[in-house]
């Protein structure tokens, strides 16, 4: 069976390249395979047939690059959702628009079976909850593109952690990634909650106010999102430190886990994963069982989008359960919003957030 797909938002992550990750001479001018459109293109069962954007020029560049018929390029997502019947809708717009676009798609005549929403799920917890609720009401699968979940190495590592094969009971995690909290930390924190299968309970945060995407990458108008960090206590008792204050050029995405039976060091930017088993009070280094080499942006991230699209086909055909649900995506968003709230109130924040804290919005891209 062939599934038809349409994309709302035809910029960077949709298939035209991202500032800071791709060659600036290519961005916006040619197709980039590490993208939603690239994932669809890698699967013979999915055909990308339509696209929508508020910018006609951007829409046409995307349409030309990815071979979308001019008659199926729509100015505004409403026009596409009214004219097309789609199995899959990708939402690749800025995070503060995700709520509107996901809900509109789920309730539209396009009647998609699955919505593939770019991370983070939303800019406020209330919006994320509404998206999950509406998709459940319309029998629409909501799959959030926390792309690390679709890499083979991280899937295997989660199994090792969850089956107590390498860490035993996790006790402490130290994490570091580049600024900003919402735009980038969602990768880091979703990796954390994915591996631990846990939810935050208490958050204490600090926000620097620095924003690299505006100041260094020249990525448009000023928004709320900024560098920051703090500490998180998870509902399984794990204590986590978060540092997302470092500029892209000098940062490394690292997570260091210490458990009752071992410790684990993950550095994705440098391609270094190491594991030590605790034996008679000494940490003894060993290979990670069933994992060949370390995770890298050049290999694993590039393949994550085709893997995600393959997973979408499996979900649609009933061969797999959704591996990145809206409920799970909300776990990292809660932490991020909690960090901002803690900084501005000067106190610790308890999760789940109560109203009106659930309505606090942090604008990003």
C-alpha angles and dihedrals in degrees: 000000000000119000121207120223137193130190128218109205116027102204134096110331091031089068114292104088138267129252110249094022106057138042107280090223089063100042112110093359105075140017121277116206096210090079145082092272090046090053091051091046091055092058119073089201093062127067120191102217107160144029137188134198138152089232111075095196093051090046092052093048089052093045093051093047094049100034100247115164111251090234090060097052107101130197101221127014093250091066093053094046091050096048104037136066105212137179094199132027121191118205109206101160128116112295095251088062097050095092094055095043097045093047093044091051094047092051097040134105087249084076099196119197091212136024117204104203122191118237137295095049093222145330096255135031094237090058092050091051092050091050091052092047096048092047090052091049093050094042090243119148111231112206118180119210101236085152098196088070088066096059118102095225095054092047090053092045091053090055091052092050096043094048090051091240098134114013106026105202110001111233108170139010128189115197136185134180139148125282137293115071101213100028097047110008091067086075092051097043095044088053087052096050091040094055095042095037085217140126129226117259103177129020131189118180151183126199121200098198091227116131117191096182090065101032101038107019095038090224101164137272125003118272136178098260116109145152120287148121144185138159133303130196110207124214089250090059097256113146113219131190118201125199116179098152100104125102116247096251094059102031131098125199101236136166121183116192124194117191140170091265106027150346132245132201120196121184109172097177093056095035095239125138118170134176134195125191117215109236123171092337094312128103110230117194117233137164116267106257112251096359119110110202128329134302114268135185091226095056114016098035092047090055095042094086096052088045090051092050090049088051089052090056090049091051093048092049093047096247095117143026118241106278097198111035128180090248091056092045089056090063093071092041090055090056093049095048088045091056091053093045092049092050094050097042097039093229143091119275125220122219131252090052117232124219130301089027090061088064096057109119127206110193119218137142 
